[in-house]
Amino acid sequence: MRSRLLGTMVGVLAAVVVSPLLLAQTAPPSGAATAIPDLSGIWERRGMGPRPEPGLGSDGAPEFGLLKEAPPMLPWAKQKYDAVRNGALRNPYDKALDAFDPGQSCFPHGPTRLFTNPRPFEIRQLPGMVFFLFEFDHWVRRIYLDGRGHPDGYPITWMGHSIGKYEGDTLVVDTVNVNDRAWVDAMGIPHSTDLHIVERFRRVDPKTLEVTFLFDDPKTFTKPWTVIRLFKLQPPDYEVMEHVICEDWLEMGTKR
């Protein structure tokens, strides 16, 4: 009986002594885990500074667009873009837009046009997914970070299919299968269903988010093109509110 008890005590004591050694041998090195950049928060393009010209943001792009001038387009796309920009339409609230803009019929704005609307968006980071929560018409984008690729046969949708990964201090998002009725931005840049978007999100300082957009669509553009936009972090008590675009059109009398 004594020998059994003595053996048990020796075993427990050995476990206490050995366990830290085993843990030290099996635990991953402290620097092995890849740091994930903190992009969380509510961001908005407003507040970037004074506008250099009426209707332009501080970055020189139209208040509701990505570019001051049209990107390099194939003839059919340039004609479609010019029909919007060179007609009666001069701002997103012009009633002449009814004939062109899917948003005037309450259709979704697509994955990148949402960044050109004058409303905030929130970034929520989870281990296997990042959510973009837009105030504009309460739209949501889901970025899958679990290593999956774009599935074969995935349907064409308004937001497309997005996968992502972290590269150092940057979240890289790859999006395909976007509905060609959605515009690239609020100024009316068109695209086909072959559009491939790569976005790179990184904090250039604690209160500034830089987003680099790469658009590649050989059926629409003569070459891939890139644009950079900046967004300001909003105060901690700032909230993303509920917004319904069709209510806006009804109130302004543009939805009939």
N, C-alpha and C positions, 0 to 999 in steps of 0.2 A: 504494500500500500504506500509506504514511504517512498520507495523507489519510483512508483508511478507518479506520485505527487511531485517528487523532485524532477522527474523527466519533463512533466508538464511545465513547471516553473522555468526550467532551462530553455524549453522550447519558446515560451512566451518572451523571455528575456532576449533570446536570439532574434526573434522576429522584430522586437523593438529596436535592436541594434542594427539589424541587417536592412530593414525596410527603407530607412532613409538612403542607404547605399544603393538599393535597387531602384528607388525613385530617381536618384541622381543619375543612374545609368540609363533609365528608360525615358525620362522626361525629355522633350525636345529642347534644344538650346534656346535661351531667352530671345535671341535675335532671329530665330527661324521663321516665326510667323510674319507674314507680310503685313505691313501697316496699311490700313484703309483710310484714305483721306476723308476728312469730315466735310461733306458738302451740304449737310442738312441745314434747313432753315427756310425762310420765306424770302423770295427774291423778286425784284421788280426793276424794270428798265428805267422807270422814272427816278429822278434824283441823281442822275449821272452828271449833271452840270448844266450850264446854260446852253440854249440852242444857238448854233452859229447862224442859222437862217430860219425864217418862219416855216413851220412844218417839218423841220429836221431835228433829229436828236443830236446830242452832243458828240456822237460818233460820226456825224455827217450823213447818216442814212435816213430815209424817210421815217417819220414817226411811227408809221404803221407797216414799214417794210424792212427788208434786209439790205437792199442795195440802193444807192442813189441813181444808178443807171441800170438798164436791163442787162442780165448776164448774156453770154454768147449763145444765141438760140438758132435752131433750124428755122427755115422760113415759115412753116405752119405754126410754130410756137410764137414766133415774133409777131405774126399777124394776129394771133389770138390775144397776145399781150397788148399790142397796140390798140386793139378794139376796145380794151378796157381803159387804158391810160390816156389815149388821145381823143376820146369822145367827150361826152358831156361830163363824165365822171372825173372828179378831182379830189374826192375824199371818200372814205368808206361809208359815209352816211347819205351819199347822193342817191336819190331814188332811181337814177339811171342804172344803178348797179343791179337792179332786180333782174335784168336780162342776162347778166354775166355771172354774178357771184352766187355760188351754191350756199354760202352762209346766209344770204338774204332769204333763202327758203328753209332756213333752220337746219341745214345739213352740217355735220361736223367740219371743223377747220383743219384737220390733219395734224401730224406730229410736229411740224416746224412752224406753221403759221401761228400756232398758239403762242409762240414766243414773241410775236410781233404785235400782239394785242396789248393795249395799255392796262393790263390787269396782272396781278401777282401770281406766282406759282410757288408751291412748296415742294421741297425734296425730302423724301423719307427713305432712309437707307436701312435695309434688312440684310441678314446674312446671305440670302440667296436671291434677293430681288431689290430693285430700287423703284420707288413710286414717284412719279411726277404728278402732283395734284394741282390742277389749274383752276383758278377762280372762274375764268371765262367758261360759261356754260357747264361748270363743274365736271370738266373732262379729266380723265385719268390715263396716264401712260404707264405700262408695266415693262420694266427692263429686267430680263432674266439673267441672273449671274451664276447659274448652276452648271455652266459648262455646255449647255445644249447648243446645237446649231439651229439654223433656220430649217424647219421641217419641210420635207417635200410635200407638195400639194396644199400648202397652207393657203387659205382663201385670201383674196384681195379685200382689205378692210380699210376703214378711214384712218386708223392709227398705224396700220401695218404691223409687222412683227419685229420686235426689238430684243436683241441680246447684247450683253455688255461684259466688260472686264475692267479691272483696275490696272493701270500702268503707272507705277510711281504715285504721283500726286494727282493723277488724272483718271476720271471715269470715261471710258471709251464705249460709245453706244453705236451699234450697227443695226440699221433698219431697212427692211425691204417690204414688198407687197402692199404698197400704199395706193389707195383708190385714186385714180387719175382725175377724179372730179374735184379733189381737194387742191387748193393752191399751195405753192411753196411758202408764200408770205401774203400779207394782206393787200399788197399792191397788185396781185394778180398773176404772178409768175406761174405758168403751167408746168405740167410734167406728165410722163406716161407711167404705166404700171411697172416699167423697168427701172424706175428711180431707185437708186441706192444712196442712202444717207449715212454718213459717219459723223457723229458728234463727239466732241471732246470737252468735258467739263472739268474745270480746275479753279481753285481759289488762288487768285494772284495776290491777294492780301486778305486779312480777316473779314473785310466787309465787301469784297468785290469778287463776283463769279464771272469767269471768262468762259464763253462757249464758242468753240470753233466748229462751224458747219462745213462739211464737204458734200457737194451734190454731184452725183455722177449718173447721167441718164443719156446714153447715146442716141435715143430716139427723140430727144428734145433739145439737148445742148450740144454745141459743136465740140466742147471739151469740158471736163470736170471743172468746177469752180468752188472757191472757198470764201467764206466771210466770217468775221469774228464779231461777236456782240458781248457787251458787258452788262451785268445786272448787280444792283445794290442790295445788300442784306437789310431786311426790315427790322425794326425794334422787336424785342422779345414779346411785347404785348400785342403785336400786330397779328391779325387773323385773316385767313382766307375765307371770304364770305360766300354765301350762296348767290349764284347768278344764273339767270335763264335768258338766253339770247332772244327767244321769240317774244318775251315780254318787252324787251327793248324795242324791237321792231314795231310791235303794236303801239307802244307808247309814243314812238316817233312818227307813226303813221306810214311807215315804209312797208309794213307787211299787210297785204290786202287779200 
